[in-house]
Amino acid sequence: MQQLIHRIWYKNHWAKWLLLPFSWLFSGISMFRRTLFRLGIQSAEVLPVPVIVVGNITAGGSGKTPTVIYLIELLRRQGYNPGVISRGYGVDIKGCVLVSSGAKACDVGDEPAMIMARTQVPMVVGPRRVDAANMLLAQSNVDVIISDDGLQHYALARDIEIALLDGQRRYGNQCLLPAGPLREGLWRLDSVDFVINNGGPAYPNEILMSLIPALLVNLNNPLSEMFNIDNPIVAMAAIGNPQRFFNTLSQLGYQLANTVEFTDHQAFSASELNSLSKVHPLVMTEKDAVKCRDFAQSHWWYLPVNAKLTPEFDQALLSRLQQVAQTKKGLSYGI
């Protein structure tokens, strides 16, 4: 099914025409929701601290999680105390949950678990981002909130919007769901503050981001000796664009004996992954690794990646954030 969807969205498969009526319905529903907010029938909640939304207008992965981690580290270097809110896709969360150190992916979602493992940032997950943000403010001393995804979650007012796109797949056939990958039309990009292109080539008004891979890390022993690159591997991925991960491994010189794609955010069992790694070491993404910590074998590894953005982007974001923070501070004092 995943391969068929890929052909429809990105290879101009004829089945797109069968799905277009449902895309028109989706468009109508989306337009109705936006109209309610534009007319003030529904209102967006404004928070006392700046809110940065990191999202996209396409379904599937585009590099949001590495970007969120990059922003956390950038803001901390500038003296900010950022916090993160997330939906927690792939798990059934009732209300809001404060993400603790060592949180399991099965409880909070794979992306929040990965962000927490990397940064130890104050974080709350929940289906309603407004509630998650208010809980974060009540529980933690944060002065900037980063929303991991949520570009279409209009109930939460935002001060800075960052839209990610996969530089290889871009916007596919440019149709709305389900005939295409778009959650909103390309017009939506005219209103965001930054469009970040993951992997390029970058078009005008897009900021190029690269994902820089590090050395493989052993799931059981992170301090283990460096992996022998001459060993053939089995590569697996449960992300939005698995082929990007496989291509990266090949470009780094790893020999792929087999590749296995899973649905994005899919949970794993020990038995199904053990069956993949009977002969060769198993290599996965960092996001998938957080779901396997409890039953990882000694020959399972993951590939960390770090986002790299331009100094011009850093300067522009920090300048915009400073303006927003000053305005919020002035409002809080009634200036």
Rosetta silent file (secondary structure, phi, psi, omega in degrees, C-alpha in Angstrom):
SEQUENCE: MQQLIHRIWYKNHWAKWLLLPFSWLFSGISMFRRTLFRLGIQSAEVLPVPVIVVGNITAGGSGKTPTVIYLIELLRRQGYNPGVISRGYGVDIKGCVLVSSGAKACDVGDEPAMIMARTQVPMVVGPRRVDAANMLLAQSNVDVIISDDGLQHYALARDIEIALLDGQRRYGNQCLLPAGPLREGLWRLDSVDFVINNGGPAYPNEILMSLIPALLVNLNNPLSEMFNIDNPIVAMAAIGNPQRFFNTLSQLGYQLANTVEFTDHQAFSASELNSLSKVHPLVMTEKDAVKCRDFAQSHWWYLPVNAKLTPEFDQALLSRLQQVAQTKKGLSYGI
SCORE:     score description
SCORE:     0.000 S_00000001
   1 L     0.000  -42.251  179.920    0.000    0.000    0.000 S_00000001
   2 H   -61.672  -38.862  178.845    2.812    2.410    0.878 S_00000001
   3 H   -68.082  -36.755  177.552    4.431    1.827   -2.512 S_00000001
   4 H   -65.011  -43.882  178.135    1.134    2.429   -4.309 S_00000001
   5 H   -59.574  -41.613  178.793    0.636    5.704   -2.453 S_00000001
   6 H   -61.335  -41.413  179.690    4.147    6.751   -3.433 S_00000001
   7 H   -66.696  -38.377  179.848    3.424    6.057   -7.105 S_00000001
   8 H   -66.754  -45.246 -173.682    0.166    8.016   -6.974 S_00000001
   9 H   -77.149  -37.084 -169.728    1.685   11.016   -5.203 S_00000001
  10 H  -119.917   -7.881 -177.843    5.096   11.193   -6.829 S_00000001
  11 L  -120.587   12.986  176.409    4.999    9.121  -10.062 S_00000001
  12 L    57.962   40.863  177.845    1.769   10.462  -11.611 S_00000001
  13 L   -64.572  144.198 -175.130   -0.036    7.117  -11.311 S_00000001
  14 L   -62.481  -22.464 -178.037   -3.451    7.098  -13.034 S_00000001
  15 L   -64.395  -12.930  176.025   -5.255    6.248   -9.761 S_00000001
  16 H   -54.891  -38.828 -175.636   -4.845    9.904   -8.820 S_00000001
  17 H   -67.741  -28.538  177.710   -7.923   10.694  -10.903 S_00000001
  18 H   -71.572  -26.534 -175.248  -10.057    8.278   -8.903 S_00000001
  19 H   -94.715  -10.702 -176.090   -9.085   10.031   -5.677 S_00000001
  20 H   -58.202  -39.936  177.434   -9.528   13.628   -6.828 S_00000001
  21 H   -57.543  -35.450  178.079  -13.206   13.891   -5.697 S_00000001
  22 H   -71.486  -31.379  175.659  -12.076   13.037   -2.166 S_00000001
  23 H   -66.522  -38.412  177.450   -9.365   15.690   -2.439 S_00000001
  24 H   -64.430  -38.806  176.458  -12.022   18.260   -3.341 S_00000001
  25 H   -63.492  -44.946  178.464  -13.986   17.212   -0.256 S_00000001
  26 H   -59.723  -41.061  179.336  -10.848   17.514    1.862 S_00000001
  27 H   -62.515  -42.187  179.716  -10.225   20.960    0.401 S_00000001
  28 H   -64.020  -41.705  178.969  -13.744   22.081    1.284 S_00000001
  29 H   -65.208  -43.249  179.489  -13.472   20.897    4.856 S_00000001
  30 H   -63.371  -42.148  179.806  -10.076   22.567    5.283 S_00000001
  31 H   -64.047  -39.437  178.973  -11.360   25.817    3.802 S_00000001
  32 H   -62.052  -44.011  179.649  -14.364   25.767    6.152 S_00000001
  33 H   -61.763  -45.634 -179.375  -12.070   25.328    9.200 S_00000001
  34 H   -64.898  -36.338  179.879   -9.817   28.208    8.148 S_00000001
  35 H   -64.282  -37.787  178.054  -12.838   30.428    7.498 S_00000001
  36 H   -59.329  -40.535  178.418  -14.099   29.870   11.041 S_00000001
  37 H   -74.018  -38.245 -178.153  -10.831   31.237   12.420 S_00000001
  38 H   -66.259  -34.850 -179.779  -10.626   34.072    9.893 S_00000001
  39 L   -86.129   -4.619  179.137  -14.139   35.288   10.776 S_00000001
  40 L    82.858    5.931  176.908  -13.497   34.980   14.500 S_00000001
  41 L   -66.413  -38.438  167.995  -16.119   32.273   15.013 S_00000001
  42 L  -116.037  142.460 -176.321  -13.280   30.201   16.412 S_00000001
  43 L  -117.560  147.015  176.249  -10.348   31.966   18.030 S_00000001
  44 L   -89.742  136.569 -179.499   -6.703   31.060   18.312 S_00000001
  45 E   -81.614  126.721  179.675   -5.208   31.200   21.802 S_00000001
  46 L   -94.983  129.112 -178.029   -2.334   33.646   22.130 S_00000001
  47 L   -97.165  157.757 -178.004    0.396   32.632   24.575 S_00000001
  48 L   -76.577   -6.631  177.798    2.569   34.992   26.645 S_00000001
  49 L  -120.568  158.634  178.620    5.788   33.616   25.126 S_00000001
  50 L   -61.475  142.735  178.059    6.855   33.349   21.468 S_00000001
  51 E  -119.816  124.624  176.730    5.624   30.259   19.619 S_00000001
  52 E  -110.937  120.376  177.707    7.595   28.752   16.733 S_00000001
  53 E  -100.479  125.997  176.840    5.753   26.168   14.642 S_00000001
  54 E  -111.312  107.097 -175.589    7.882   23.696   12.690 S_00000001
  55 E  -145.977 -159.571  176.439    5.664   21.864   10.218 S_00000001
  56 L  -156.378  170.567  177.599    4.993   21.168    6.567 S_00000001
  57 L  -105.746    7.601  178.261    2.183   21.204    4.027 S_00000001
  58 E  -117.617  153.368  172.324    2.832   17.624    2.912 S_00000001
  59 L   -79.005  148.044  179.180    2.111   14.292    4.524 S_00000001
  60 L    97.811  170.264 -173.982    5.164   12.253    5.408 S_00000001
  61 L   -73.571  144.327  176.592    8.604   13.059    6.707 S_00000001
  62 L  -142.435    6.455  178.617   10.537   16.148    5.679 S_00000001
  63 L   101.123   23.720 -178.110   13.084   16.557    8.465 S_00000001
  64 H   -64.371  -44.135 -174.733   11.021   18.251   11.185 S_00000001
  65 H   -63.950  -48.169  174.654   12.581   16.404   14.115 S_00000001
  66 H   -59.361  -33.158  178.462   16.230   17.235   13.262 S_00000001
  67 H   -67.189  -42.313  177.540   15.109   20.837   12.680 S_00000001
  68 H   -60.481  -44.511  178.750   13.444   21.003   16.103 S_00000001
  69 H   -62.323  -41.424  177.198   16.633   19.673   17.719 S_00000001
  70 H   -59.111  -45.608 -178.781   18.676   22.241   15.780 S_00000001
  71 H   -64.937  -40.391  177.909   16.409   25.055   17.017 S_00000001
  72 H   -57.327  -48.239 -177.709   16.624   23.876   20.621 S_00000001
  73 H   -67.970  -39.555  177.942   20.416   23.953   20.506 S_00000001
  74 H   -62.095  -47.209 -177.689   20.508   27.295   18.653 S_00000001
  75 H   -66.445  -38.708  178.345   18.160   28.982   21.138 S_00000001
  76 H   -62.504  -39.252  178.551   20.015   27.612   24.137 S_00000001
  77 H   -63.649  -24.936 -179.498   23.284   29.047   22.833 S_00000001
  78 L   -93.925    6.780  176.046   21.565   32.442   22.700 S_00000001
  79 L    91.754    4.308  177.585   20.393   32.233   26.316 S_00000001
  80 L   -81.487  160.305  174.367   16.785   31.177   25.712 S_00000001
  81 L  -116.753   81.773 -175.688   15.004   28.409   27.646 S_00000001
  82 E   -76.137  153.763  170.238   12.989   26.637   24.938 S_00000001
  83 E  -130.541  163.677 -174.194   10.305   24.035   25.484 S_00000001
  84 E  -128.979  140.796  169.888    8.624   21.727   22.983 S_00000001
  85 E  -120.562  149.979 -177.417    5.074   20.546   22.404 S_00000001
  86 E  -152.347  157.806  177.747    4.115   17.661   20.128 S_00000001
  87 L   -73.555  -34.814 -175.532    1.128   15.584   19.096 S_00000001
  88 L    76.479   53.862 -177.025    2.806   12.266   19.897 S_00000001
  89 L   -62.349  144.257  176.432    1.823   10.478   16.687 S_00000001
  90 L    93.839   -7.899  178.088    1.453    6.724   16.822 S_00000001
  91 L  -130.568  154.898 -179.186    0.301    6.515   20.441 S_00000001
  92 L   -95.336  100.390 -176.872   -3.065    7.052   22.131 S_00000001
  93 L  -105.052  126.088  176.501   -2.538    9.920   24.562 S_00000001
  94 L   -95.849  121.813 -178.182   -5.368   11.038   26.834 S_00000001
  95 L    71.014 -136.153 -179.935   -5.074   14.686   27.764 S_00000001
  96 L  -126.213  149.059 -178.169   -1.484   15.890   28.037 S_00000001
  97 E  -130.280  128.048  173.622    1.656   14.125   29.219 S_00000001
  98 E   -77.949  121.278 -176.463    4.854   15.707   30.522 S_00000001
  99 L   -78.878  121.169 -178.236    7.696   13.874   28.783 S_00000001
 100 L   -96.701  163.948  176.552   10.245   12.657   31.319 S_00000001
 101 L   -61.543  133.513 -178.021   13.869   11.717   30.819 S_00000001
 102 L    80.220   13.298 -179.710   14.056    8.181   29.445 S_00000001
 103 L   -58.568  144.275 -178.796   10.457    8.308   28.195 S_00000001
 104 L   -91.096  145.706 -179.846    9.464    5.371   26.006 S_00000001
 105 H   -61.529  -32.281 -178.800    8.249    5.809   22.453 S_00000001
 106 H   -68.895  -16.517 -179.371    5.245    3.581   23.173 S_00000001
 107 H  -100.009  -34.307 -173.443    4.066    6.116   25.780 S_00000001
 108 H  -124.094   -7.652 -176.511    4.827    9.491   24.159 S_00000001
 109 L   104.098  153.260 -175.331    5.607    8.767   20.478 S_00000001
 110 H   -68.940  -42.512 -177.787    8.857    8.106   18.656 S_00000001
 111 H   -67.158  -46.748  174.617    9.706   11.710   17.759 S_00000001
 112 H   -59.108  -40.136  178.680    9.168   13.110   21.295 S_00000001
 113 H   -62.225  -39.877  178.869   11.191   10.219   22.742 S_00000001
 114 H   -67.903  -44.697  179.368   14.023   10.967   20.320 S_00000001
 115 H   -61.225  -42.279  179.350   13.951   14.719   21.009 S_00000001
 116 H   -64.936  -43.441 -179.655   14.001   14.085   24.755 S_00000001
 117 H   -61.759  -35.840 -178.070   16.863   11.590   24.496 S_00000001
 118 H   -78.310  -39.462 -165.071   18.924   14.085   22.504 S_00000001
 119 H  -120.840  -20.786 -174.558   18.179   17.334   24.346 S_00000001
 120 L    56.086   34.906 -178.024   16.432   16.738   27.706 S_00000001
 121 L   -78.331  147.491  170.449   14.245   19.712   26.790 S_00000001
 122 L   -59.175  129.875 -170.871   11.050   20.489   28.755 S_00000001
 123 E  -151.184  141.150  176.196    8.346   18.833   26.675 S_00000001
 124 E  -132.164  137.046  175.729    4.632   18.056   26.716 S_00000001
 125 E  -116.442  147.787  178.410    2.704   15.872   24.274 S_00000001
 126 L   176.171  154.973 -177.000   -1.024   15.862   23.649 S_00000001
 127 L   -66.863  -27.699  177.410   -3.602   15.954   20.851 S_00000001
 128 L  -104.688  109.077 -174.261   -4.549   19.578   21.639 S_00000001
 129 H   -66.695  -27.498  175.834   -1.454   21.716   21.305 S_00000001
 130 H   -62.677  -46.534  178.508   -3.047   24.633   23.175 S_00000001
 131 H   -64.016  -40.483  179.270   -3.518   22.416   26.231 S_00000001
 132 H   -63.009  -42.017 -179.776   -0.010   21.021   25.834 S_00000001
 133 H   -65.405  -42.619  178.825    1.457   24.533   25.636 S_00000001
 134 H   -64.663  -38.001  176.639   -0.420   25.725   28.742 S_00000001
 135 H   -66.096  -40.010  179.101    0.745   22.665   30.681 S_00000001
 136 H   -61.960  -43.425  178.965    4.309   23.306   29.545 S_00000001
 137 H   -64.784  -36.101 -179.179    4.134   26.910   30.757 S_00000001
 138 H   -73.759  -31.506 -173.256    2.683   25.799   34.088 S_00000001
 139 H   -96.763  -17.825 -171.610    5.228   23.029   34.654 S_00000001
 140 L  -138.756  156.898  178.444    8.434   24.551   33.271 S_00000001
 141 L   -94.075   74.393 -179.641   10.330   27.833   33.100 S_00000001
 142 L  -107.497  148.111  178.482   10.352   28.226   29.328 S_00000001
 143 L  -119.597    0.905  172.371   10.482   31.488   27.399 S_00000001
 144 E  -146.025  136.622  175.988   10.018   30.076   23.858 S_00000001
 145 E  -112.589  128.610  174.512    7.745   27.237   22.728 S_00000001
 146 E  -105.651  123.798  176.873    8.579   25.137   19.683 S_00000001
 147 E   -95.895  114.526  176.885    5.680   23.175   18.226 S_00000001
 148 E   -77.502  103.173 -170.896    6.843   19.956   16.588 S_00000001
 149 L    72.984  178.800  179.081    4.419   19.898   13.647 S_00000001
 150 L   106.937   19.365  178.249    1.089   21.717   13.883 S_00000001
 151 L   -60.827  -30.889 -179.878    1.199   24.095   10.925 S_00000001
 152 L   -96.502    6.884 -179.231   -2.488   23.307   10.361 S_00000001
 153 L   -92.097   79.684 -169.460   -3.398   23.441   14.091 S_00000001
 154 L   -73.933   -8.539  177.999   -4.913   26.928   13.949 S_00000001
 155 L   -67.596  -20.671  177.649   -6.296   26.870   17.496 S_00000001
 156 E  -102.703  116.347  176.269   -2.789   27.767   18.685 S_00000001
 157 L   -66.855  143.525 -179.131   -1.647   31.237   17.672 S_00000001
 158 L  -131.195  152.238 -178.204    1.910   31.287   16.403 S_00000001
 159 L  -102.952  -29.728  179.038    4.512   33.997   15.967 S_00000001
 160 E  -136.597  130.388  177.799    6.942   32.269   13.607 S_00000001
 161 E  -115.856  130.551  176.641    6.122   29.562   11.065 S_00000001
 162 E  -121.027  121.487  179.190    8.727   27.288    9.516 S_00000001
 163 E  -106.518  127.077  177.587    7.658   24.977    6.683 S_00000001
 164 E   -97.129  148.494  171.144    9.866   21.999    5.799 S_00000001
 165 E  -141.327  147.856  175.598    9.934   20.267    2.434 S_00000001
 166 E   -78.298  114.384 -175.023   11.703   17.206    1.112 S_00000001
 167 L   -64.664  -21.718  179.424   14.046   18.588   -1.547 S_00000001
 168 L   -83.814  -45.354 -176.139   13.967   15.350   -3.525 S_00000001
 169 L   -92.308  -21.530 -176.853   10.225   14.721   -3.613 S_00000001
 170 L    48.137 -123.397 -174.265    9.085   18.342   -3.183 S_00000001
 171 L  -111.254   18.549  174.816    5.274   18.539   -3.542 S_00000001
 172 L    57.595 -132.641 -179.396    4.698   15.521   -5.765 S_00000001
 173 L   -81.983    1.934  176.362    1.700   15.870   -8.067 S_00000001
 174 L    64.426   23.724  174.908    0.643   19.004   -6.108 S_00000001
 175 L   -98.197  154.151  175.458   -2.786   17.545   -5.289 S_00000001
 176 E   -75.680  160.175  175.152   -4.402   17.632   -1.880 S_00000001
 177 L   -54.896  143.897   -0.461   -4.898   14.486    0.169 S_00000001
 178 L   -93.311   -2.758 -178.633   -5.670   11.735   -0.671 S_00000001
 179 L   -70.783  -23.462  179.281   -4.912   12.159   -4.402 S_00000001
 180 L  -142.179 -176.378 -175.023   -1.650   13.882   -3.533 S_00000001
 181 L   -88.495   -2.682 -171.104    0.584   14.581   -0.536 S_00000001
 182 E   -79.902  132.155  170.697   -0.582   18.141    0.215 S_00000001
 183 L   -83.926  -31.814  175.575   -2.345   19.014    3.471 S_00000001
 184 L  -140.959  161.535 -179.201   -2.852   22.559    2.183 S_00000001
 185 L   -68.098  164.869 -179.777   -2.338   24.200   -1.189 S_00000001
 186 H   -62.335  -19.747  176.424    0.979   25.719   -2.245 S_00000001
 187 H   -57.986  -26.564 -176.479   -0.532   29.141   -1.544 S_00000001
 188 H   -62.060  -26.997 -177.865    0.010   28.406    2.156 S_00000001
 189 H   -68.508  -19.149  179.416    3.756   28.883    1.733 S_00000001
 190 H   -68.295  -19.176 -175.296    3.207   32.584    1.007 S_00000001
 191 H  -104.546   -4.067  179.787    2.261   33.163    4.647 S_00000001
 192 L   -86.345  161.582 -178.239    5.048   31.276    6.446 S_00000001
 193 L   -82.103  -37.201 -177.549    8.217   32.992    7.668 S_00000001
 194 E  -141.210  138.052  170.852   10.734   30.423    6.426 S_00000001
 195 E  -113.708  117.618 -177.934   10.674   27.565    3.923 S_00000001
 196 E  -105.536  125.390 -179.082   13.455   25.066    4.618 S_00000001
 197 E   -98.103  113.904 -179.342   14.456   22.674    1.859 S_00000001
 198 E   -86.147  102.568  173.715   15.791   19.398    3.232 S_00000001
 199 L   102.337  -17.162  174.836   18.395   18.059    0.819 S_00000001
 200 L    67.084 -179.706    1.651   17.995   20.495   -2.070 S_00000001
 201 L   -72.961  144.290 -175.966   18.317   21.733   -4.641 S_00000001
 202 L   -84.229  134.674  175.734   16.884   24.867   -3.064 S_00000001
 203 L   -86.355  168.520  175.295   14.614   27.143   -5.093 S_00000001
 204 L   -53.741  141.768 -179.378   14.503   30.945   -4.632 S_00000001
 205 L    71.559    9.971  173.922   13.184   31.929   -1.173 S_00000001
 206 L  -109.231  144.774  179.229   14.039   28.465    0.199 S_00000001
 207 E  -103.277  124.854 -177.085   16.720   27.858    2.822 S_00000001
 208 E   -76.911  131.586  173.500   18.882   24.828    2.202 S_00000001
 209 E  -121.923  138.470  174.561   19.241   22.326    5.034 S_00000001
 210 E  -116.124  144.831  173.205   21.555   19.333    5.029 S_00000001
 211 E  -102.312  113.248 -174.571   21.345   16.317    7.318 S_00000001
 212 E   -95.292  114.473 -179.398   24.896   15.429    8.297 S_00000001
 213 E   -76.589  147.317  174.901   25.288   11.769    9.296 S_00000001
 214 L  -104.961 -167.673  176.787   27.558   10.729   12.157 S_00000001
 215 L   -74.999  152.303  176.138   29.086    7.319   12.907 S_00000001
 216 L   -59.975  143.694  179.162   26.804    4.377   13.587 S_00000001
 217 E  -118.486  133.876  178.661   25.856    3.935   17.247 S_00000001
 218 E   -77.353  132.531 -177.239   25.209    0.561   18.870 S_00000001
 219 L   -64.672  -35.617 -178.042   21.806    0.371   20.543 S_00000001
 220 L   -84.799  -32.067 -175.374   23.074   -1.703   23.458 S_00000001
 221 L  -139.164   88.415 -177.826   26.443   -0.060   23.910 S_00000001
 222 L   -58.989  -21.336 -179.692   26.711    3.538   22.623 S_00000001
 223 L   -93.738   10.424 -178.486   30.414    3.543   23.523 S_00000001
 224 L   -62.333  158.593  178.388   31.073    0.451   21.432 S_00000001
 225 L   -61.209  158.802 -177.355   33.932    0.435   18.949 S_00000001
 226 L   -59.347  140.783 -179.894   33.300    1.856   15.490 S_00000001
 227 L   -64.519  141.336  176.749   31.255   -0.333   13.161 S_00000001
 228 L   -78.524  109.285 -173.946   33.188   -2.235   10.468 S_00000001
 229 L   -66.802  -15.270  179.282   31.986   -0.638    7.240 S_00000001
 230 L   -77.528  -12.213  179.803   32.995   -3.745    5.266 S_00000001
 231 L   -76.275  126.513  171.812   30.207   -5.764    6.916 S_00000001
 232 L   -61.715  147.857 -176.681   27.062   -6.103    4.756 S_00000001
 233 E  -129.861  160.586  166.218   23.997   -4.762    6.581 S_00000001
 234 E  -104.990  122.543 -179.601   20.212   -4.960    6.591 S_00000001
 235 E  -104.567  134.359  177.857   18.769   -1.428    6.636 S_00000001
 236 E  -132.226  152.532 -179.856   15.252   -0.727    7.913 S_00000001
 237 E  -155.882  136.415  173.151   13.249    2.457    8.287 S_00000001
 238 L  -121.677   64.787 -178.303    9.795    3.482    9.467 S_00000001
 239 L  -129.116  177.281 -175.507    9.928    7.114    8.387 S_00000001
 240 L   -66.246  -33.829 -179.533    8.208    9.258    5.802 S_00000001
 241 L  -132.634   79.543 -177.502   10.885    8.767    3.130 S_00000001
 242 H   -59.062  -33.466 -175.938   12.773    5.505    3.792 S_00000001
 243 H   -62.324  -32.592  177.298   14.624    5.664    0.477 S_00000001
 244 H   -59.998  -41.815  179.139   16.456    8.795    1.601 S_00000001
 245 H   -64.894  -44.605 -179.872   17.855    6.829    4.550 S_00000001
 246 H   -64.035  -40.539  179.155   18.899    3.911    2.358 S_00000001
 247 H   -63.378  -39.433  179.211   20.549    6.265   -0.132 S_00000001
 248 H   -61.345  -44.493  178.711   22.475    7.945    2.674 S_00000001
 249 H   -61.072  -43.146  179.004   23.841    4.620    3.873 S_00000001
 250 H   -62.977  -42.228 -179.860   24.923    3.708    0.341 S_00000001
 251 H   -65.194  -28.043  178.398   26.602    7.086   -0.141 S_00000001
 252 L   -79.971   -7.881  176.395   28.518    6.546    3.102 S_00000001
 253 L   100.982    5.803  178.183   29.893    3.304    1.720 S_00000001
 254 L   -76.883  144.661 -179.633   27.794    0.744    3.608 S_00000001
 255 L   -94.492  113.211 -176.167   26.913   -2.450    1.726 S_00000001
 256 E   -90.224  106.115  176.064   23.141   -2.993    1.815 S_00000001
 257 E   -73.900  -29.529  179.344   22.333   -6.694    1.720 S_00000001
 258 E  -162.251  152.548  174.403   18.633   -5.858    2.092 S_00000001
 259 E  -127.965  140.888 -177.136   16.349   -2.888    2.774 S_00000001
 260 E  -131.492  124.570  178.463   13.024   -3.040    4.597 S_00000001
 261 E  -102.080  135.911  172.906   10.402   -0.275    4.658 S_00000001
 262 L  -119.935  164.558  175.823    7.804    0.069    7.402 S_00000001
 263 L   -66.133  143.032 -179.989    4.928    2.502    7.786 S_00000001
 264 L   -54.826  134.358 -179.880    5.882    5.819    9.377 S_00000001
 265 L    72.081    7.077 -176.679    5.682    5.685   13.210 S_00000001
 266 L   -63.128  139.430  174.165    5.113    1.914   13.164 S_00000001
 267 L   -82.220  153.234 -178.086    5.805    0.038   16.394 S_00000001
 268 L  -118.165  156.656  170.750    8.085   -2.993   16.258 S_00000001
 269 L  -113.391  154.808 -179.920    8.229   -6.353   17.974 S_00000001
 270 H   -60.035  -38.904 -174.813   11.411   -8.154   18.934 S_00000001
 271 H   -66.142  -42.911 -177.134   10.492  -11.178   16.835 S_00000001
 272 H   -69.463  -33.622  178.132   10.001   -9.329   13.531 S_00000001
 273 H   -78.627  -32.568  174.991   13.275   -7.426   13.876 S_00000001
 274 H   -61.985  -35.498  179.963   15.161  -10.518   15.004 S_00000001
 275 H   -67.867  -23.969  179.502   14.012  -12.206   11.812 S_00000001
 276 H   -80.410  -23.888 -169.711   15.595   -9.403    9.777 S_00000001
 277 L  -116.831   32.653 -179.846   18.981   -9.615   11.458 S_00000001
 278 L   -69.328  -32.846 -174.539   19.719  -13.341   11.583 S_00000001
 279 L  -108.921  -46.266 -173.685   22.704  -13.059    9.223 S_00000001
 280 L  -114.058  157.554  173.311   23.732   -9.393    8.958 S_00000001
 281 L   -59.285  148.689  179.832   23.814   -6.455   11.390 S_00000001
 282 E  -102.870  128.802 -179.508   20.639   -4.387   11.470 S_00000001
 283 E  -121.907  132.312 -175.328   20.930   -0.629   10.879 S_00000001
 284 E  -136.247  175.831  175.371   18.043    1.764   11.497 S_00000001
 285 E   -78.038  163.435  177.489   17.254    5.446   11.914 S_00000001
 286 H   -65.794  -34.472  179.135   17.626    7.168   15.264 S_00000001
 287 H   -65.663  -36.731  177.100   13.862    7.684   15.387 S_00000001
 288 H   -73.664  -31.537 -176.839   13.310    3.949   14.994 S_00000001
 289 H   -62.619  -33.503 -177.967   16.019    3.136   17.536 S_00000001
 290 L   -67.695  -17.249  178.298   14.112    4.772   20.404 S_00000001
 291 L   -87.715   -6.729 -172.349   11.342    2.197   19.843 S_00000001
 292 L  -117.833    6.784 -172.680   13.747   -0.738   20.151 S_00000001
 293 L   -63.411  -32.729 -174.863   15.768    0.060   23.252 S_00000001
 294 L   -74.858  -20.194 -177.107   14.011   -2.485   25.471 S_00000001
 295 L  -132.977   21.980 -177.066   14.732   -5.477   23.222 S_00000001
 296 L   -66.325  144.283  176.466   17.749   -4.390   21.157 S_00000001
 297 L   -97.202  164.309 -174.091   20.342   -6.980   20.182 S_00000001
 298 L   -67.125  -19.020 -178.844   24.105   -6.467   20.294 S_00000001
 299 L  -106.714   26.663  174.318   24.357   -6.255   16.481 S_00000001
 300 E  -104.736  135.135 -176.167   21.719   -3.520   16.039 S_00000001
 301 E  -133.660  159.497  172.498   22.923   -0.035   15.162 S_00000001
 302 E  -134.207  158.506 -177.284   21.430    3.344   14.299 S_00000001
 303 E  -108.241  107.061  174.411   22.623    6.311   12.243 S_00000001
 304 L   -73.718  146.544  173.285   22.404    9.721   13.973 S_00000001
 305 E  -132.388  149.696  179.151   22.013   12.769   11.750 S_00000001
 306 E  -125.601  134.432  179.224   22.350   16.451   12.580 S_00000001
 307 E   -72.373  140.909  174.480   20.683   19.321   10.764 S_00000001
 308 E  -126.594  119.780  179.528   22.930   21.961    9.229 S_00000001
 309 L  -119.701  174.327 -173.412   21.421   25.306    8.295 S_00000001
 310 L   -85.526  151.795  173.955   22.893   28.568    7.074 S_00000001
 311 H   -59.547  -31.566  178.638   24.195   31.410    9.287 S_00000001
 312 H   -63.800  -39.939  176.595   21.798   33.695    7.414 S_00000001
 313 H   -63.760  -46.260 -179.994   18.860   31.595    8.601 S_00000001
 314 H   -55.673  -46.749 -177.458   20.117   31.662   12.195 S_00000001
 315 H   -64.989  -43.690 -179.028   20.455   35.433   12.113 S_00000001
 316 H   -65.360  -42.415  179.570   17.052   35.994   10.510 S_00000001
 317 H   -64.689  -46.158 -177.912   15.270   33.660   12.947 S_00000001
 318 H   -65.664  -36.084  177.553   16.932   35.162   16.023 S_00000001
 319 H   -65.243  -45.016  178.039   16.181   38.688   14.838 S_00000001
 320 H   -63.842  -41.409  179.868   12.526   37.838   14.274 S_00000001
 321 H   -64.207  -40.036  178.741   12.341   36.064   17.635 S_00000001
 322 H   -62.013  -40.885  178.381   13.838   39.045   19.439 S_00000001
 323 H   -62.658  -44.894 -179.698   11.196   41.320   17.922 S_00000001
 324 H   -63.463  -44.818 -178.203    8.404   38.956   18.972 S_00000001
 325 H   -62.092  -40.706  179.131    9.793   38.560   22.502 S_00000001
 326 H   -65.701  -40.458  178.007   10.038   42.327   22.981 S_00000001
 327 H   -63.952  -44.232  179.510    6.476   42.796   21.770 S_00000001
 328 H   -63.245  -41.307 -179.819    5.174   40.076   24.099 S_00000001
 329 H   -64.446  -41.055  178.717    7.081   41.553   27.019 S_00000001
 330 H   -63.297  -40.072  178.649    5.673   45.010   26.286 S_00000001
 331 H   -65.410  -37.211 -178.112    2.119   43.656   26.172 S_00000001
 332 H   -66.444  -26.026  178.175    2.569   41.858   29.497 S_00000001
 333 L   -98.304    5.832  178.273    3.467   45.191   31.102 S_00000001
 334 L    71.240   28.276 -178.360    0.650   47.026   29.316 S_00000001
 335 L   -82.241    0.000    0.000    3.010   49.112   27.224 S_00000001
